[in-house]
Amino acid sequence: MQPIGVFDSGVGGLTVAKELFRQLPNEDIIYFGDTARVPYGIKSRETVIRFSIENILFLLKQNVKLICVACNTVSSVALPEIKNHFRVPLVGVITPAVREAVYATQNKRVGVIGTKGTVNSRTYENEIRQLDPEVKVTAVACPLFVPLVEEGWTKGEVVIDVVKKYLEPLKLARVDTVILGCTHYPLLKPVIEEVMGEKVALIDSAKQVAIEVKKILSGENMLNKKSHRGRHQFYVSDNPEWFNGMAKSFLGKSVPDAKKVNGV
């Protein structure tokens, strides 16, 4: 009966929360967005690890049974360090997406798009090569994608032009699979599909993470067996009004107002 915890540096992790709502409708879910300290991508490794531990400790106080790390920066920088220091299962966004991409590619050419921090960490690249050394990875940073999504610009000529510019190296590399390596990017999926073509598989990390969470809870006999729909709670470290507006945009519906937490 315990809730699932989800945290992110801001609002991007709501794409993961949305998939969890869809695939696990009976589960109670608590989401924490560290909006006071976003973005994590420009912070030092030590700072990202410290913030991540503080976020996990906050969710553990809410008595969660599993924590979903819905942030690519934390998943690539902090999760390998801290994963074994907690008893609660911690699920990041990278490994489930990598596993699906390696399974999906036919020509052994995989593209990865993400923030500069995620791309520079080479975590996706390293994990893909561990699973299949023959896969050639082309990774591209797309720094304008996040502000476009947060401004509500997810279609139109300007967006198509930006996406075309960024994804040109992936088309030249003839990738047949692309990992959306940032939790904001699923909102740009229709445009990315249009630019890359229908034959290119897009791996949405949010969807794969939700599948992984469901598998872990099922395997540990920790799924919530109640028949009514789960309760969703939202917490932020700053600016709940802004978060509430973004949440409606990301989730496509109104949700309970986020509560501000001090001292996380």
C-alpha positions as CSV (number, residue, x, y, z in Angstrom):
1,M,0.0,0.0,0.0
2,Q,3.0,2.3,0.2
3,P,3.4,5.0,-2.5
4,I,6.0,5.1,-5.3
5,G,8.4,8.1,-5.1
6,V,9.5,10.0,-8.2
7,F,12.0,12.9,-8.2
8,D,13.5,15.2,-10.8
9,S,15.4,18.5,-10.8
10,G,12.2,20.2,-12.1
11,V,9.3,19.4,-14.4
12,G,10.7,17.0,-17.0
13,G,10.2,14.0,-14.8
14,L,6.4,14.5,-15.2
15,T,6.7,12.6,-18.5
16,V,7.8,9.6,-16.3
17,A,5.1,10.2,-13.8
18,K,2.5,10.3,-16.6
19,E,3.6,6.9,-17.8
20,L,3.5,5.5,-14.2
21,F,-0.1,6.9,-13.9
22,R,-1.0,5.1,-17.1
23,Q,0.7,1.8,-16.5
24,L,0.1,1.6,-12.7
25,P,-3.3,3.3,-12.2
26,N,-3.9,1.8,-8.8
27,E,-0.6,3.1,-7.3
28,D,-0.2,6.1,-5.0
29,I,2.6,8.3,-6.4
30,I,4.5,11.1,-4.8
31,Y,6.4,13.4,-7.1
32,F,9.1,15.8,-5.9
33,G,10.6,18.5,-8.3
34,D,13.7,20.3,-7.0
35,T,12.6,23.6,-8.7
36,A,14.8,25.7,-6.3
37,R,18.0,24.2,-7.6
38,V,17.2,23.4,-11.3
39,P,19.1,22.9,-13.6
40,Y,21.3,20.0,-12.4
41,G,23.2,19.7,-15.7
42,I,25.5,22.5,-15.0
43,K,26.3,21.5,-11.4
44,S,29.4,19.6,-10.2
45,R,29.3,15.9,-9.7
46,E,29.6,16.3,-6.0
47,T,26.7,18.7,-5.9
48,V,24.4,16.5,-8.0
49,I,25.2,13.6,-5.7
50,R,24.4,15.7,-2.6
51,F,21.1,17.0,-4.0
52,S,20.1,13.5,-5.1
53,I,20.7,12.1,-1.6
54,E,18.6,14.9,-0.1
55,N,15.8,14.3,-2.5
56,I,15.8,10.6,-1.7
57,L,15.8,11.2,2.0
58,F,12.7,13.5,1.6
59,L,10.9,10.7,-0.3
60,L,11.9,8.1,2.3
61,K,10.2,10.3,4.9
62,Q,7.0,9.8,2.9
63,N,7.4,6.1,3.4
64,V,7.8,5.2,-0.3
65,K,8.5,1.6,-1.4
66,L,10.5,2.4,-4.6
67,I,12.1,5.6,-6.0
68,C,12.1,6.5,-9.6
69,V,15.0,8.8,-10.5
70,A,13.3,10.7,-13.4
71,C,16.4,12.8,-14.3
72,N,19.0,11.9,-16.8
73,T,21.7,14.0,-15.0
74,V,21.2,12.2,-11.7
75,S,20.9,8.8,-13.4
76,S,24.2,9.3,-15.2
77,V,26.2,11.1,-12.6
78,A,24.9,10.2,-9.1
79,L,23.0,6.9,-9.4
80,P,26.0,4.6,-9.9
81,E,27.5,6.2,-6.7
82,I,24.5,6.1,-4.4
83,K,22.5,3.1,-5.6
84,N,23.9,0.6,-3.1
85,H,23.5,3.0,-0.1
86,F,19.8,2.6,0.2
87,R,17.6,-0.4,0.8
88,V,14.7,1.0,-1.3
89,P,14.9,0.1,-5.0
90,L,16.2,3.0,-7.1
91,V,15.3,3.0,-10.8
92,G,17.0,5.4,-13.2
93,V,16.0,6.5,-16.7
94,I,19.1,5.3,-18.6
95,T,19.4,1.5,-18.2
96,P,15.8,0.7,-19.3
97,A,16.1,2.9,-22.4
98,V,19.5,1.4,-23.3
99,R,18.2,-2.1,-23.0
100,E,15.3,-1.3,-25.3
101,A,17.4,0.5,-27.9
102,V,19.9,-2.3,-28.2
103,Y,17.0,-4.7,-28.7
104,A,15.4,-2.5,-31.2
105,T,18.3,-1.6,-33.6
106,Q,18.5,-3.6,-36.8
107,N,21.6,-1.9,-38.3
108,K,23.6,-1.5,-35.0
109,R,23.4,2.3,-35.3
110,V,21.9,4.1,-32.4
111,G,21.4,7.8,-31.8
112,V,21.2,9.5,-28.4
113,I,19.8,13.0,-27.9
114,G,20.0,14.8,-24.6
115,T,21.3,17.8,-22.7
116,K,25.0,18.8,-22.9
117,G,25.6,17.3,-19.4
118,T,24.1,14.0,-20.3
119,V,25.8,13.7,-23.7
120,N,29.2,14.8,-22.2
121,S,28.9,12.1,-19.5
122,R,28.9,9.4,-22.2
123,T,26.8,7.2,-19.9
124,Y,24.4,6.1,-22.6
125,E,27.3,5.3,-24.9
126,N,29.1,3.3,-22.2
127,E,26.0,1.3,-21.2
128,I,25.2,0.6,-24.9
129,R,28.7,-0.7,-25.5
130,Q,28.6,-2.9,-22.4
131,L,25.4,-4.6,-23.8
132,D,26.6,-4.8,-27.4
133,P,30.1,-3.6,-28.4
134,E,29.2,-3.7,-32.1
135,V,26.6,-0.9,-31.8
136,K,27.8,2.5,-33.1
137,V,26.5,5.4,-31.1
138,T,26.0,8.9,-32.3
139,A,25.2,11.3,-29.4
140,V,24.0,14.9,-30.0
141,A,23.3,17.6,-27.4
142,C,20.1,19.5,-28.1
143,P,20.2,22.4,-25.6
144,L,17.2,24.3,-27.1
145,F,14.8,21.4,-26.7
146,V,14.1,22.0,-23.0
147,P,13.3,25.7,-23.2
148,L,11.1,25.1,-26.3
149,V,9.1,22.5,-24.4
150,E,8.8,24.7,-21.2
151,E,7.6,27.6,-23.4
152,G,5.0,25.3,-24.9
153,W,6.6,25.4,-28.4
154,T,6.2,21.7,-29.4
155,K,5.1,22.2,-33.1
156,G,5.3,24.7,-35.9
157,E,7.9,25.7,-38.5
158,V,10.4,27.2,-35.9
159,V,10.4,24.0,-33.9
160,I,10.8,21.8,-37.0
161,D,13.8,23.9,-38.2
162,V,15.5,23.6,-34.8
163,V,14.9,19.8,-34.6
164,K,16.2,19.4,-38.2
165,K,19.3,21.3,-37.4
166,Y,20.1,19.3,-34.3
167,L,19.2,15.9,-35.7
168,E,21.2,16.2,-39.0
169,P,24.2,14.2,-37.6
170,L,21.8,11.4,-36.7
171,K,20.5,11.3,-40.3
172,L,24.0,11.4,-41.7
173,A,25.0,8.5,-39.4
174,R,21.9,6.5,-40.7
175,V,20.8,5.5,-37.2
176,D,17.6,3.4,-37.1
177,T,17.0,3.9,-33.4
178,V,17.1,7.1,-31.3
179,I,17.0,7.3,-27.5
180,L,15.1,10.4,-26.2
181,G,17.7,11.0,-23.5
182,C,15.9,13.8,-21.6
183,T,12.5,13.6,-19.9
184,H,11.3,16.7,-21.7
185,Y,11.8,15.3,-25.2
186,P,8.7,13.0,-25.4
187,L,6.7,16.2,-25.8
188,L,8.6,16.8,-29.1
189,K,8.1,13.2,-30.2
190,P,5.8,14.0,-33.2
191,V,8.2,16.5,-34.6
192,I,11.2,14.2,-34.1
193,E,9.3,11.4,-35.8
194,E,8.5,13.7,-38.7
195,V,12.2,14.7,-39.1
196,M,13.7,11.3,-38.6
197,G,11.1,9.3,-40.6
198,E,8.7,6.6,-39.6
199,K,11.3,3.8,-40.1
200,V,13.4,5.1,-37.2
201,A,12.4,3.8,-33.7
202,L,12.2,6.4,-31.0
203,I,12.9,5.0,-27.5
204,D,11.0,7.0,-24.9
205,S,12.8,6.5,-21.6
206,A,9.6,7.4,-19.7
207,K,7.8,4.5,-21.1
208,Q,10.6,2.0,-20.5
209,V,11.1,3.3,-16.9
210,A,7.5,2.7,-16.1
211,I,7.7,-0.9,-17.5
212,E,10.8,-1.5,-15.3
213,V,9.1,-0.2,-12.2
214,K,6.1,-2.4,-12.8
215,K,8.4,-5.4,-13.3
216,I,10.3,-4.8,-10.1
217,L,7.1,-4.2,-8.0
218,S,5.5,-7.3,-9.5
219,G,8.6,-9.5,-8.9
220,E,8.8,-8.3,-5.3
221,N,5.0,-8.8,-4.8
222,M,4.8,-5.1,-3.9
223,L,2.1,-4.0,-6.4
224,N,-0.9,-2.2,-4.8
225,K,-3.8,-4.6,-5.0
226,K,-6.6,-2.0,-4.3
227,S,-9.3,-1.6,-6.9
228,H,-9.7,2.2,-6.8
229,R,-7.4,4.7,-8.6
230,G,-4.2,5.8,-6.9
231,R,-3.7,9.2,-5.2
232,H,-1.1,11.6,-6.7
233,Q,0.8,14.2,-4.6
234,F,3.2,16.8,-5.8
235,Y,5.9,18.6,-3.9
236,V,8.4,21.2,-5.0
237,S,11.3,23.1,-3.4
238,D,10.2,26.5,-5.0
239,N,7.6,28.3,-7.1
240,P,4.6,25.9,-6.9
241,E,2.5,28.2,-9.1
242,W,4.9,27.9,-12.0
243,F,5.1,24.1,-11.5
244,N,1.3,23.8,-11.4
245,G,1.0,25.4,-14.8
246,M,3.7,23.2,-16.3
247,A,2.2,20.1,-14.8
248,K,-1.0,20.7,-16.6
249,S,0.9,21.1,-19.9
250,F,3.0,18.0,-19.3
251,L,0.2,15.7,-18.0
252,G,-2.6,17.1,-20.2
253,K,-4.9,17.6,-17.2
254,S,-5.2,19.5,-13.9
255,V,-3.6,17.8,-10.9
256,P,-3.6,18.6,-7.2
257,D,-1.6,21.8,-6.5
258,A,2.0,21.2,-5.6
259,K,3.1,21.9,-2.0
260,K,6.3,23.8,-1.3
261,V,8.8,22.0,0.9
262,N,11.4,24.0,2.8
263,G,14.9,22.8,3.6
264,V,15.2,19.8,1.2
